[in-house]
Amino acid sequence: MEQREAAQDFFGGRPHLRTDFLVKPEGELRYIETTALVPDIKNWRTFDVIGVTEKDLGGTVFDRLVCLARLRAAMDAGGCEAVPIHVFGGLDPVFTLLYFMCGAEIFDGLSWLKYAYHDDVAMHPDAARILNFQIDHRPDRADQLRHFANLAYLARMKRRMQIWASDAARFEELGPHHVVLRGIYDLVMAEREKGV
């Protein structure tokens, strides 16, 4: 609650700004505890976006996904269904799809600059050059091609996410790893229900 009040005070004097409230673990907690946030969530409607960092969601991938899914469910129940969740640091192809499936809608990160997106995963740029048979390209030229290819991939991934959002039964739209993604999604949703 103190975090939220401080953020509202800060943004209150700056009505020309869009607001992204970054939720952090309370007190001595290492990770965000959704149940502790529930009583205050109705007050989050004043923000344009609710932000979280990957590392604050939990210690394992599963914990992060469950925390995110519970946060989305709590926000929806608390009247914040129109407020998107922003995952800071989450722009890996696999993680982005899972975070989206669990309720996040805004993503950022530097992986598109650091890695090569190939076969729907992020990998070392040199490995992608080998798989793309670009072994004779100068590094600067290879980096340009990789950045353009990554941006094109992100546009395709956005379209996949839009299709899945319009019909959540169409897991195949999520790409070649859709069977694994669906299995993880089903596990997360079952666990989410235990804690909400």
MOURUR-V273000 format. One record per residue. N is the residue number from 0. RES is the residue in one small letter. PSI is psi in whole degrees, 0 to 359 (none if undefined). NEAR is the number of other C-alpha atoms within 8 Angstrom. D_FIRST is the distance of its C-alpha to the first C-alpha in Angstrom with 2 decimals. Layout:
[[N & RES & PSI & NEAR & D_FIRST] [N & RES & PSI & NEAR & D_FIRST]]
This chain:
[[0 & m & 321 & 6 & 0.00] [1 & e & 320 & 5 & 3.82] [2 & q & 312 & 8 & 5.40] [3 & r & 316 & 9 & 5.12] [4 & e & 319 & 8 & 6.15] [5 & a & 319 & 8 & 8.58] [6 & a & 318 & 9 & 9.87] [7 & q & 322 & 9 & 10.50] [8 & d & 315 & 8 & 12.21] [9 & f & 310 & 8 & 14.18] [10 & f & 338 & 10 & 15.32] [11 & g & 325 & 7 & 15.94] [12 & g & 5 & 6 & 18.90] [13 & r & 64 & 7 & 20.14] [14 & p & 347 & 7 & 20.83] [15 & h & 352 & 4 & 23.56] [16 & l & 146 & 6 & 21.31] [17 & r & 150 & 7 & 20.12] [18 & t & 131 & 8 & 16.48] [19 & d & 102 & 9 & 15.48] [20 & f & 116 & 10 & 11.82] [21 & l & 110 & 8 & 12.32] [22 & v & 129 & 9 & 10.06] [23 & k & 159 & 9 & 10.82] [24 & p & 142 & 11 & 11.20] [25 & e & 140 & 7 & 8.88] [26 & g & 236 & 4 & 10.93] [27 & e & 0 & 5 & 14.55] [28 & l & 145 & 8 & 14.41] [29 & r & 330 & 6 & 16.84] [30 & y & 161 & 11 & 15.76] [31 & i & 131 & 13 & 12.98] [32 & e & 103 & 10 & 12.85] [33 & t & 319 & 10 & 12.60] [34 & t & 329 & 7 & 12.86] [35 & a & 336 & 6 & 9.67] [36 & l & 337 & 9 & 7.89] [37 & v & 314 & 11 & 10.31] [38 & p & 336 & 6 & 9.03] [39 & d & 351 & 8 & 6.37] [40 & i & 327 & 12 & 9.05] [41 & k & 336 & 11 & 11.09] [42 & n & 354 & 6 & 9.05] [43 & w & 352 & 10 & 9.94] [44 & r & 343 & 10 & 13.50] [45 & t & 348 & 6 & 13.53] [46 & f & 148 & 11 & 13.78] [47 & d & 327 & 10 & 17.22] [48 & v & 145 & 11 & 16.41] [49 & i & 125 & 14 & 13.82] [50 & g & 149 & 12 & 15.03] [51 & v & 153 & 13 & 15.44] [52 & t & 151 & 11 & 18.13] [53 & e & 312 & 11 & 20.79] [54 & k & 335 & 8 & 20.55] [55 & d & 350 & 11 & 16.88] [56 & l & 332 & 14 & 17.75] [57 & g & 170 & 12 & 20.16] [58 & g & 339 & 8 & 23.29] [59 & t & 166 & 6 & 25.85] [60 & v & 315 & 7 & 26.52] [61 & f & 314 & 7 & 26.30] [62 & d & 318 & 10 & 22.90] [63 & r & 315 & 13 & 21.59] [64 & l & 318 & 13 & 23.16] [65 & v & 316 & 13 & 21.97] [66 & c & 315 & 14 & 18.30] [67 & l & 315 & 13 & 18.73] [68 & a & 320 & 13 & 20.62] [69 & r & 321 & 12 & 18.10] [70 & l & 315 & 9 & 15.29] [71 & r & 316 & 13 & 17.79] [72 & a & 318 & 9 & 18.75] [73 & a & 319 & 12 & 15.30] [74 & m & 318 & 13 & 14.72] [75 & d & 315 & 10 & 18.25] [76 & a & 333 & 8 & 17.83] [77 & g & 12 & 10 & 14.70] [78 & g & 14 & 9 & 16.76] [79 & c & 31 & 12 & 15.94] [80 & e & 337 & 10 & 19.35] [81 & a & 356 & 6 & 20.46] [82 & v & 117 & 10 & 17.70] [83 & p & 155 & 11 & 19.20] [84 & i & 132 & 13 & 17.84] [85 & h & 120 & 12 & 19.10] [86 & v & 111 & 15 & 20.24] [87 & f & 129 & 11 & 20.89] [88 & g & 9 & 10 & 24.11] [89 & g & 84 & 12 & 25.33] [90 & l & 24 & 12 & 28.67] [91 & d & 140 & 11 & 31.09] [92 & p & 317 & 11 & 33.25] [93 & v & 312 & 8 & 32.63] [94 & f & 319 & 9 & 28.91] [95 & t & 315 & 11 & 28.30] [96 & l & 316 & 10 & 30.11] [97 & l & 317 & 11 & 28.25] [98 & y & 320 & 12 & 24.79] [99 & f & 314 & 10 & 25.99] [100 & m & 332 & 8 & 27.36] [101 & c & 1 & 13 & 24.05] [102 & g & 354 & 10 & 22.15] [103 & a & 153 & 14 & 21.61] [104 & e & 345 & 9 & 23.46] [105 & i & 135 & 8 & 23.21] [106 & f & 148 & 12 & 24.59] [107 & d & 165 & 9 & 25.69] [108 & g & 172 & 10 & 27.43] [109 & l & 5 & 8 & 30.67] [110 & s & 329 & 9 & 32.55] [111 & w & 337 & 13 & 34.67] [112 & l & 327 & 7 & 36.02] [113 & k & 324 & 8 & 36.46] [114 & y & 173 & 10 & 37.84] [115 & a & 132 & 14 & 40.29] [116 & y & 116 & 14 & 39.33] [117 & h & 130 & 8 & 42.32] [118 & d & 39 & 4 & 42.83] [119 & d & 24 & 10 & 39.14] [120 & v & 161 & 9 & 37.96] [121 & a & 134 & 11 & 37.17] [122 & m & 168 & 10 & 39.91] [123 & h & 137 & 9 & 41.46] [124 & p & 322 & 10 & 43.23] [125 & d & 323 & 6 & 46.56] [126 & a & 319 & 8 & 46.44] [127 & a & 323 & 12 & 45.86] [128 & r & 320 & 11 & 48.76] [129 & i & 311 & 9 & 50.97] [130 & l & 333 & 7 & 49.95] [131 & n & 5 & 6 & 50.46] [132 & f & 48 & 6 & 53.77] [133 & q & 40 & 9 & 52.78] [134 & i & 345 & 6 & 54.06] [135 & d & 7 & 4 & 56.18] [136 & h & 140 & 7 & 53.53] [137 & r & 149 & 6 & 52.71] [138 & p & 319 & 6 & 49.13] [139 & d & 320 & 6 & 48.15] [140 & r & 317 & 8 & 49.66] [141 & a & 320 & 11 & 48.09] [142 & d & 319 & 8 & 44.62] [143 & q & 312 & 8 & 45.14] [144 & l & 319 & 8 & 46.24] [145 & r & 316 & 10 & 43.31] [146 & h & 316 & 11 & 40.75] [147 & f & 316 & 8 & 42.46] [148 & a & 319 & 9 & 42.70] [149 & n & 318 & 11 & 39.01] [150 & l & 320 & 9 & 38.00] [151 & a & 320 & 8 & 40.41] [152 & y & 316 & 9 & 38.96] [153 & l & 322 & 8 & 35.40] [154 & a & 318 & 8 & 36.83] [155 & r & 320 & 8 & 38.53] [156 & m & 321 & 10 & 35.43] [157 & k & 316 & 8 & 33.48] [158 & r & 318 & 8 & 36.32] [159 & r & 317 & 11 & 36.26] [160 & m & 321 & 12 & 32.58] [161 & q & 318 & 8 & 33.29] [162 & i & 313 & 10 & 36.16] [163 & w & 322 & 13 & 34.22] [164 & a & 328 & 7 & 31.35] [165 & s & 339 & 6 & 34.04] [166 & d & 91 & 7 & 35.62] [167 & a & 356 & 7 & 33.70] [168 & a & 349 & 5 & 36.99] [169 & r & 61 & 9 & 38.44] [170 & f & 329 & 10 & 37.28] [171 & e & 338 & 8 & 40.49] [172 & e & 344 & 10 & 39.17] [173 & l & 0 & 13 & 36.73] [174 & g & 190 & 8 & 39.69] [175 & p & 344 & 7 & 41.86] [176 & h & 18 & 8 & 39.18] [177 & h & 330 & 11 & 38.11] [178 & v & 314 & 9 & 39.39] [179 & v & 315 & 7 & 37.22] [180 & l & 318 & 9 & 34.17] [181 & r & 318 & 9 & 34.76] [182 & g & 316 & 8 & 35.19] [183 & i & 316 & 8 & 31.90] [184 & y & 314 & 11 & 30.14] [185 & d & 318 & 8 & 31.70] [186 & l & 316 & 8 & 30.58] [187 & v & 315 & 13 & 26.96] [188 & m & 323 & 10 & 26.92] [189 & a & 318 & 8 & 28.53] [190 & e & 324 & 9 & 25.97] [191 & r & 319 & 12 & 23.05] [192 & e & 333 & 7 & 24.45] [193 & k & 335 & 6 & 24.47] [194 & g & 359 & 7 & 20.70] [195 & v & none & 8 & 19.50]]
